[in-house]
């Protein structure tokens, strides 16, 4: 029974894949045609899992396309309808808290950006901070963390010096003592923050006795 059921599933998959296209262009991205609508939406830059789930519900309600249907089996008109909903999700009934561009600085509108539009908008925001010489702009300009993360152990750039551990310090001190015992007395450590002690002046010659 199990083998017959598995054969039927493989046969149905082959029938679907035979009628579906292997690659679908959605919002400027090539997507595997075997993925269902919700998983295909998740592949687009700027659309997360929550947004993909919400969009798939609205697409099913507005366009009658089931979420479990493969994206490769859709027609060009259906793909165009999905792209219209992606570009204007607020008009399709998506709540405002799922939008990724609330009160845009240039337009003052709340919108949802995806694909190349999102990349361009983020680049423009960074350039605005750099030109305004804000703290975020300085951090972006020098390639440092922007949101207050620690940078001692992660996010290092350029030539960095590692943190010296206590065990390493003890090993270095033991090696110095071993070398000193082989070669003679160990040199006295210099006082911290002071240079070497000046050499004592030779005593002045005694004055000649008066005759």
Secondary structure, 3 states (H helix, E strand, C coil): CHHHHHHHHHHHHHHHHHHCCCEEEECCEEEECCCEHHHHHHCCCCCCHHHHHHHHHHHHHHHCCCCCCEHHHCCHHHHHHHHHHHHCCHHHCCCHHHCCECCCCCCCCCECCCCHHHHHHHHHHHHHHHHHCCHHHHHHHCCCCCCCCCCCCCCCCCCCCCCCCHHHHHHHHHHHHHHHHHHCCCCCCCCCCCCCCCCCCCCCCCCCCCC
